[in-house]
């Protein structure tokens, strides 16, 4: 048995800029747990020489994108061969770089595909330059390189692949290469493929006109492509669903939503997790080493976090928080205090995530927060998402307008390193998406390994994990709400949260320990990857 894991982006560390956010970081965590568990898995992705952007915030509060050149030679090995794919009737040559992700018990090779080589035309060299930076034509070319180029590279490198795991529809063109190799047999291709969808909104599923698909893919398209991928346009998700033996969403609710979006398909679910060894900070790692030895190999042992003395938990949290506050003060001069309740909100800046919901009633928030609560925001907007950029601008404006009454900082260039620092230091992780737009979400899970607590809308993973006011706080009920109703519930909950933090420190420590003991044993990628193994890979 060998699993080939395909994903458009992979986030292994902040030094390799081949990820933009949740999907890539999840893929990196999947790979890391496979290496820890010594599973026979290999990974395939694209090498972006200009990566995803570095974010700068100018004096007007506007996001600016900087695309520095990434030289992969310091991190990975260039392999001595190339594969060739046909795009628009011409040969495009694809180089392959190999990175070894070393784990506790094994290692996983990650193959990065690169068209930026002298054999290619200037236009084709740009195919793998930017992550999510191009138009429909660039996107379909990238997906040809990932799916078909990746499949051809693995034929040279890993001859005994038994399962191809397509993490999102971006990799689905590998099924077309498989069809060619199996004389068009849909059944034989289905036997080899599994598919995970990550988005509960129609706009997140790639669709290409058949004119564009025929022009780019040409002979790779089978005669029955409209039966497999949709009658009016090529829908990558439908193609993946039709050519996979198993399909899943990434939380219980997302599985339900996916079955409604694609009726007639048997779409299960495996709730995401995070790689506990990557996201647990040094303070809590030392705490667990002392009190719960074996947690590194068996994160389920964290269910015994209740046995750790309260004072030891509080001490570890204080040290982790001090690291975060020191950094915030160094980069912003904001004068934050490690004594104040610290609320963090950090994720992609998109309108549905409602970063500004907490400011719906400014007077109320100012009175509640003055000299008691400080807020740290971070997140990048997609370069073409003007609504997301406006959110960032609004956050910066609010911070400046109320700087005498509200401690609020927007920290630029959210990445894996800053995400770790924030999730390790936060007292509270705030999440306020519109249900059911959050397929799963994983940043809040990272907080729990570090003694933080979540305050979130009951969407994605939190709907499964939350015990309201026991291991965190739920915003709203389990039904859809207007923004106004959600804001009202948010204020009720944050009022209770602030009161608990200052008036009942023992109860707050109980909530911290419940967060650690309830969430960490289950919401980790060791459990997740083993679930994929037993449900879908074997």
PABA-840890 format. One record per residue (C-alpha): x, y, z; chain. Coordinates in steps of 0.02 Angstrom, whole numbers. Layout:
((X, Y, Z), A)
...
END
This chain:
((0, 0, 0), A)
((58, 177, -40), A)
((-43, 338, -36), A)
((-6, 484, -152), A)
((-73, 644, -74), A)
((-102, 787, -198), A)
((-135, 966, -145), A)
((-119, 1133, -235), A)
((-32, 1210, -83), A)
((69, 1137, 59), A)
((124, 1233, 214), A)
((268, 1143, 300), A)
((351, 1294, 381), A)
((357, 1482, 360), A)
((520, 1472, 259), A)
((440, 1382, 111), A)
((306, 1501, 43), A)
((200, 1370, -47), A)
((42, 1399, 55), A)
((-85, 1538, 78), A)
((-185, 1480, 227), A)
((-294, 1344, 300), A)
((-290, 1218, 157), A)
((-101, 1222, 141), A)
((-67, 1218, 328), A)
((-187, 1072, 348), A)
((-96, 980, 207), A)
((70, 1011, 294), A)
((0, 945, 458), A)
((-70, 791, 368), A)
((103, 755, 297), A)
((189, 783, 466), A)
((75, 660, 556), A)
((98, 532, 417), A)
((287, 548, 445), A)
((267, 532, 635), A)
((159, 376, 613), A)
((274, 305, 477), A)
((133, 286, 352), A)
((177, 246, 170), A)
((126, 416, 102), A)
((205, 531, -27), A)
((146, 708, -66), A)
((137, 810, -227), A)
((116, 998, -243), A)
((177, 1146, -345), A)
((335, 1249, -316), A)
((293, 1434, -316), A)
((450, 1537, -347), A)
((354, 1696, -302), A)
((249, 1605, -174), A)
((106, 1687, -87), A)
((135, 1869, -47), A)
((215, 1957, 101), A)
((88, 2079, 171), A)
((127, 2259, 211), A)
((1, 2384, 283), A)
((32, 2561, 223), A)
((-7, 2723, 316), A)
((-185, 2722, 248), A)
((-217, 2550, 322), A)
((-215, 2470, 149), A)
((-141, 2299, 111), A)
((7, 2298, -6), A)
((74, 2136, -82), A)
((260, 2100, -102), A)
((318, 1946, -199), A)
((501, 1909, -159), A)
((589, 1772, -257), A)
((602, 1604, -168), A)
((758, 1500, -199), A)
((716, 1319, -156), A)
((896, 1256, -158), A)
((922, 1287, 28), A)
((775, 1176, 73), A)
((756, 1037, -56), A)
((845, 935, -188), A)
((818, 954, -375), A)
((792, 782, -453), A)
((888, 740, -613), A)
((739, 716, -729), A)
((588, 806, -800), A)
((417, 754, -858), A)
((321, 829, -1003), A)
((137, 876, -1010), A)
((40, 937, -1161), A)
((-42, 1106, -1133), A)
((-132, 1190, -1279), A)
((-45, 1069, -1398), A)
((132, 1110, -1344), A)
((254, 1020, -1230), A)
((277, 1097, -1058), A)
((424, 1026, -961), A)
((405, 1002, -774), A)
((551, 990, -654), A)
((536, 899, -488), A)
((609, 948, -319), A)
((609, 832, -169), A)
((587, 884, 12), A)
((594, 756, 153), A)
((476, 787, 297), A)
((556, 693, 442), A)
((442, 634, 582), A)
((458, 539, 745), A)
((459, 367, 662), A)
((475, 395, 476), A)
((483, 521, 336), A)
((371, 577, 194), A)
((443, 636, 28), A)
((357, 793, -37), A)
((377, 821, -225), A)
((368, 1002, -285), A)
((331, 1027, -471), A)
((415, 1172, -561), A)
((390, 1241, -737), A)
((517, 1383, -712), A)
((652, 1297, -814), A)
((749, 1357, -969), A)
((671, 1226, -1084), A)
((502, 1313, -1069), A)
((439, 1471, -1153), A)
((433, 1628, -1042), A)
((243, 1608, -1029), A)
((254, 1426, -973), A)
((391, 1465, -846), A)
((263, 1577, -758), A)
((135, 1437, -733), A)
((202, 1390, -562), A)
((263, 1563, -513), A)
((118, 1629, -409), A)
((-1, 1541, -290), A)
((-181, 1591, -331), A)
((-115, 1742, -425), A)
((-182, 1714, -599), A)
((-341, 1705, -703), A)
((-444, 1554, -757), A)
((-318, 1510, -892), A)
((-171, 1509, -770), A)
((-272, 1409, -644), A)
((-317, 1270, -766), A)
((-136, 1261, -825), A)
((-78, 1246, -644), A)
((-203, 1107, -615), A)
((-140, 1014, -770), A)
((38, 1026, -704), A)
((-16, 968, -529), A)
((-131, 826, -582), A)
((-56, 759, -742), A)
((124, 816, -712), A)
((117, 749, -535), A)
((47, 582, -593), A)
((184, 565, -725), A)
((319, 610, -598), A)
((257, 478, -477), A)
((261, 347, -615), A)
((449, 380, -619), A)
((472, 392, -431), A)
((344, 286, -339), A)
((286, 139, -442), A)
((174, 54, -314), A)
((44, 189, -276), A)
((-120, 107, -227), A)
((-222, 262, -180), A)
((-222, 439, -248), A)
((-293, 562, -120), A)
((-352, 723, -203), A)
((-356, 857, -69), A)
((-478, 976, -154), A)
((-528, 974, -338), A)
((-370, 1062, -397), A)
((-284, 893, -422), A)
((-427, 808, -515), A)
((-343, 803, -686), A)
((-237, 659, -621), A)
((-395, 555, -649), A)
((-385, 597, -835), A)
((-207, 530, -842), A)
((-267, 374, -749), A)
((-409, 352, -874), A)
((-283, 356, -1017), A)
((-177, 223, -932), A)
((-328, 113, -895), A)
((-410, 117, -1068), A)
((-547, 236, -1012), A)
((-610, 120, -874), A)
((-703, 228, -748), A)
((-716, 81, -627), A)
((-529, 52, -621), A)
((-494, 237, -593), A)
((-625, 248, -456), A)
((-541, 103, -366), A)
((-382, 207, -352), A)
((-447, 378, -298), A)
((-517, 463, -143), A)
((-570, 645, -134), A)
((-585, 776, 3), A)
((-684, 936, -23), A)
((-647, 1087, 87), A)
((-771, 1220, 37), A)
((-957, 1238, 76), A)
((-988, 1380, -48), A)
((-1016, 1361, -237), A)
((-884, 1491, -280), A)
((-749, 1382, -201), A)
((-771, 1243, -329), A)
((-671, 1268, -489), A)
((-772, 1271, -649), A)
((-700, 1293, -823), A)
((-789, 1319, -989), A)
((-773, 1170, -1106), A)
((-699, 1285, -1239), A)
((-555, 1325, -1120), A)
((-541, 1144, -1061), A)
((-531, 1076, -1239), A)
((-404, 1209, -1287), A)
((-290, 1175, -1137), A)
((-315, 990, -1105), A)
((-349, 929, -1282), A)
((-317, 741, -1296), A)
((-324, 715, -1107), A)
((-513, 743, -1109), A)
((-608, 579, -1133), A)
((-758, 573, -1252), A)
((-877, 555, -1103), A)
((-808, 706, -1008), A)
((-980, 789, -996), A)
((-1051, 634, -912), A)
((-909, 641, -786), A)
((-887, 828, -754), A)
((-1054, 912, -791), A)
((-1152, 953, -947), A)
((-1128, 1143, -960), A)
((-952, 1168, -892), A)
((-811, 1063, -821), A)
((-840, 1059, -632), A)
((-684, 990, -549), A)
((-780, 937, -393), A)
((-908, 836, -492), A)
((-768, 756, -592), A)
((-681, 708, -429), A)
((-842, 640, -352), A)
((-877, 534, -506), A)
((-701, 463, -513), A)
((-671, 425, -329), A)
((-715, 271, -227), A)
((-742, 380, -73), A)
((-771, 565, -41), A)
((-778, 669, 117), A)
((-803, 840, 193), A)
((-697, 903, 337), A)
((-822, 915, 481), A)
((-989, 839, 523), A)
((-1084, 996, 471), A)
((-980, 1015, 313), A)
((-1021, 836, 265), A)
((-1207, 878, 281), A)
((-1188, 1038, 179), A)
((-1086, 948, 44), A)
((-1221, 815, 23), A)
((-1349, 955, -1), A)
((-1237, 1043, -128), A)
((-1205, 882, -225), A)
((-1361, 774, -205), A)
((-1345, 593, -252), A)
((-1164, 576, -198), A)
((-1111, 480, -43), A)
((-1003, 612, 43), A)
((-946, 566, 218), A)
((-840, 669, 336), A)
((-677, 664, 432), A)
((-657, 814, 546), A)
((-491, 902, 524), A)
((-356, 911, 657), A)
((-189, 997, 684), A)
((-13, 928, 707), A)
((6, 939, 894), A)
((197, 939, 893), A)
((203, 1088, 774), A)
((76, 1197, 864), A)
((109, 1163, 1049), A)
((228, 1297, 1111), A)
((384, 1266, 1216), A)
((295, 1309, 1379), A)
((156, 1181, 1362), A)
((271, 1053, 1280), A)
((378, 1058, 1438), A)
((221, 1048, 1545), A)
((158, 893, 1455), A)
((331, 812, 1454), A)
((332, 827, 1643), A)
((153, 777, 1684), A)
((94, 674, 1533), A)
((246, 582, 1464), A)
((207, 494, 1300), A)
((95, 635, 1236), A)
((211, 667, 1088), A)
((179, 493, 1016), A)
((2, 478, 1086), A)
((-89, 646, 1092), A)
((-244, 559, 1162), A)
((-151, 559, 1329), A)
((-193, 744, 1339), A)
((-366, 690, 1398), A)
((-280, 679, 1569), A)
((-240, 866, 1570), A)
((-357, 882, 1720), A)
((-221, 797, 1823), A)
((-96, 938, 1795), A)
((-89, 1058, 1943), A)
((-183, 1221, 1915), A)
((-33, 1328, 1958), A)
((76, 1237, 1831), A)
((-53, 1270, 1694), A)
((-69, 1454, 1740), A)
((120, 1474, 1745), A)
((144, 1396, 1572), A)
((7, 1508, 1501), A)
((84, 1664, 1576), A)
((253, 1625, 1496), A)
((176, 1590, 1326), A)
((74, 1750, 1336), A)
((229, 1850, 1383), A)
((313, 1795, 1220), A)
((164, 1855, 1118), A)
((147, 2021, 1208), A)
((334, 2056, 1194), A)
((324, 2032, 1006), A)
((167, 2138, 987), A)
((246, 2281, 1084), A)
((408, 2267, 985), A)
((323, 2280, 815), A)
((183, 2402, 860), A)
((237, 2504, 1011), A)
((61, 2475, 1076), A)
((108, 2453, 1258), A)
((6, 2294, 1284), A)
((8, 2213, 1456), A)
((27, 2030, 1497), A)
((-94, 2057, 1642), A)
((-243, 2096, 1528), A)
((-360, 1969, 1448), A)
((-295, 1948, 1271), A)
((-417, 1907, 1130), A)
((-347, 1857, 960), A)
((-434, 1850, 791), A)
((-323, 1787, 649), A)
((-374, 1706, 486), A)
((-395, 1749, 302), A)
((-477, 1919, 286), A)
((-640, 1874, 198), A)
((-810, 1956, 220), A)
((-901, 1798, 280), A)
((-779, 1779, 426), A)
((-847, 1943, 497), A)
((-689, 2010, 580), A)
((-780, 2172, 623), A)
((-935, 2093, 702), A)
((-868, 2131, 876), A)
((-874, 2318, 836), A)
((-1062, 2321, 802), A)
((-1093, 2419, 964), A)
((-937, 2521, 991), A)
((-990, 2606, 1154), A)
((-1032, 2441, 1234), A)
((-867, 2364, 1180), A)
((-766, 2514, 1239), A)
((-847, 2509, 1412), A)
((-823, 2321, 1426), A)
((-642, 2322, 1367), A)
((-567, 2478, 1446), A)
((-415, 2426, 1548), A)
((-474, 2245, 1545), A)
((-464, 2173, 1368), A)
((-338, 2193, 1226), A)
((-366, 2133, 1048), A)
((-242, 2067, 918), A)
((-299, 2046, 737), A)
((-205, 1971, 590), A)
((-243, 1900, 419), A)
((-211, 1922, 233), A)
((-344, 1963, 104), A)
((-332, 1879, -66), A)
((-253, 2008, -184), A)
((-415, 2017, -285), A)
((-534, 2017, -135), A)
((-576, 2201, -116), A)
((-705, 2168, 20), A)
((-572, 2077, 121), A)
((-451, 2221, 97), A)
((-585, 2342, 157), A)
((-603, 2239, 316), A)
((-418, 2260, 354), A)
((-429, 2445, 321), A)
((-577, 2459, 439), A)
((-485, 2365, 577), A)
((-336, 2482, 562), A)
((-452, 2634, 562), A)
((-543, 2577, 720), A)
((-377, 2547, 808), A)
((-321, 2724, 768), A)
((-487, 2811, 803), A)
((-508, 2733, 976), A)
((-326, 2714, 1026), A)
((-357, 2808, 1191), A)
((-498, 2691, 1243), A)
((-467, 2526, 1154), A)
((-310, 2419, 1148), A)
((-315, 2349, 971), A)
((-174, 2302, 853), A)
((-176, 2233, 676), A)
((-16, 2134, 648), A)
((38, 2118, 465), A)
((98, 1965, 370), A)
((3, 1823, 454), A)
((100, 1662, 420), A)
((141, 1496, 504), A)
((264, 1576, 625), A)
((147, 1716, 679), A)
((1, 1594, 685), A)
((98, 1486, 808), A)
((146, 1635, 915), A)
((-34, 1697, 924), A)
((-115, 1529, 957), A)
((14, 1493, 1093), A)
((-7, 1660, 1180), A)
((-193, 1698, 1162), A)
((-309, 1687, 1311), A)
((-460, 1684, 1194), A)
((-473, 1639, 1010), A)
((-619, 1729, 929), A)
((-708, 1661, 774), A)
((-869, 1734, 705), A)
((-906, 1665, 530), A)
((-1077, 1657, 451), A)
((-1140, 1479, 466), A)
((-1112, 1363, 375), A)
((-972, 1447, 278), A)
((-831, 1380, 387), A)
((-801, 1204, 322), A)
((-702, 1160, 477), A)
((-574, 1289, 535), A)
((-419, 1231, 628), A)
((-336, 1383, 707), A)
((-445, 1369, 863), A)
((-387, 1190, 890), A)
((-208, 1250, 906), A)
((-258, 1365, 1049), A)
((-320, 1217, 1153), A)
((-149, 1133, 1155), A)
((-84, 1294, 1234), A)
((-211, 1321, 1372), A)
((-315, 1447, 1273), A)
((-504, 1445, 1254), A)
((-617, 1471, 1104), A)
((-762, 1591, 1083), A)
((-842, 1545, 918), A)
((-999, 1530, 815), A)
((-1057, 1348, 813), A)
((-987, 1312, 640), A)
((-863, 1183, 576), A)
((-765, 1091, 710), A)
((-826, 1198, 857), A)
((-1003, 1133, 833), A)
((-933, 960, 877), A)
((-814, 1013, 1015), A)
((-903, 1149, 1112), A)
((-974, 1127, 1286), A)
((-1036, 1303, 1312), A)
((-953, 1393, 1458), A)
((-869, 1228, 1507), A)
((-726, 1215, 1380), A)
((-756, 1380, 1290), A)
((-897, 1495, 1237), A)
((-1026, 1473, 1099), A)
((-1083, 1627, 1003), A)
((-1267, 1607, 960), A)
((-1367, 1447, 950), A)
((-1354, 1308, 822), A)
((-1466, 1396, 695), A)
((-1426, 1528, 566), A)
((-1432, 1706, 631), A)
((-1427, 1880, 558), A)
((-1269, 1981, 589), A)
((-1367, 2088, 713), A)
((-1426, 1937, 812), A)
((-1251, 1861, 811), A)
((-1177, 2025, 875), A)
((-1303, 2030, 1018), A)
((-1257, 1853, 1069), A)
((-1072, 1891, 1052), A)
((-1086, 2035, 1177), A)
((-1180, 1926, 1302), A)
((-1047, 1792, 1291), A)
((-896, 1906, 1298), A)
((-971, 1994, 1450), A)
((-981, 1826, 1539), A)
((-807, 1779, 1479), A)
((-726, 1939, 1543), A)
((-817, 1924, 1710), A)
((-758, 1744, 1729), A)
((-577, 1788, 1688), A)
((-565, 1924, 1820), A)
((-689, 1872, 1954), A)
((-668, 1682, 1951), A)
((-487, 1635, 1913), A)
((-515, 1457, 1975), A)
((-662, 1434, 1858), A)
((-559, 1508, 1716), A)
((-422, 1381, 1749), A)
((-554, 1244, 1744), A)
((-611, 1305, 1573), A)
((-429, 1306, 1514), A)
((-403, 1127, 1572), A)
((-569, 1071, 1496), A)
((-514, 1151, 1333), A)
((-350, 1054, 1339), A)
((-428, 888, 1394), A)
((-584, 891, 1283), A)
((-512, 956, 1121), A)
((-329, 905, 1106), A)
((-349, 714, 1114), A)
((-468, 712, 964), A)
((-437, 867, 858), A)
((-262, 822, 801), A)
((-195, 755, 636), A)
((-134, 591, 712), A)
((-317, 544, 742), A)
((-368, 621, 575), A)
((-237, 530, 470), A)
((-274, 363, 555), A)
((-458, 392, 517), A)
((-415, 419, 333), A)
((-310, 261, 339), A)
((-448, 150, 409), A)
((-596, 230, 321), A)
((-528, 271, 150), A)
((-349, 218, 116), A)
((-357, 33, 158), A)
END
